[in-house]
């Protein structure tokens, strides 16, 4: 029998080595594919981070205020002495959460973009729901409600435009007083059904306070407009 030449043995050895390397590479690729991360875990991590950032006591208080609005509407939609009393209580509690969420956010550093967005929306929904129902029951003049609603929409629009320019128009102190007076006036006008013995004085006082709130609202609206003009509009004119 003829012995294999050294060259042939060398080629056979090389072929086996190459084949072994290919098998090793294939196994390595399969192992890499098995542990390759998908997009889902990354998305979940981002979702958890956003949730952890936005789910805090301050924002939960804001959510509670929004959830109390339909409760108030259901109670006051068909007013009776008891239902009006309950509606006034719910409205007052919802208004108190407005004070609490701002205090908690500043005190604990829980100021978030979501909170900045939802807080004024919740305030406006609360007040406007009360005004619309009071107009329906002839306790607030429709013109007064229209002016208040127009002011709120105008200020919201101005602040939204400013935000697109990277400018935050902070709430004015007078605007905060306006909100407080509106809440007091609305609660007093709601209680006309429950406190019938003093219904007329309540109506007169509540109406007077609402007119004062309207005046402050128009004044603070002018402040927002002046600030908007000074910081943004003047750049384009």
Secondary structure as GFF3:
##gff-version 3
##sequence-region A 1 237
A	DSSP	alpha_helix	6	35	.	.	.	ID=ss1
A	DSSP	alpha_helix	39	54	.	.	.	ID=ss2
A	DSSP	alpha_helix	57	77	.	.	.	ID=ss3
A	DSSP	alpha_helix	81	108	.	.	.	ID=ss4
A	DSSP	alpha_helix	113	136	.	.	.	ID=ss5
A	DSSP	alpha_helix	142	164	.	.	.	ID=ss6
A	DSSP	alpha_helix	173	190	.	.	.	ID=ss7
A	DSSP	three_ten_helix	196	198	.	.	.	ID=ss8
A	DSSP	alpha_helix	199	231	.	.	.	ID=ss9
A	DSSP	three_ten_helix	233	236	.	.	.	ID=ss10
###
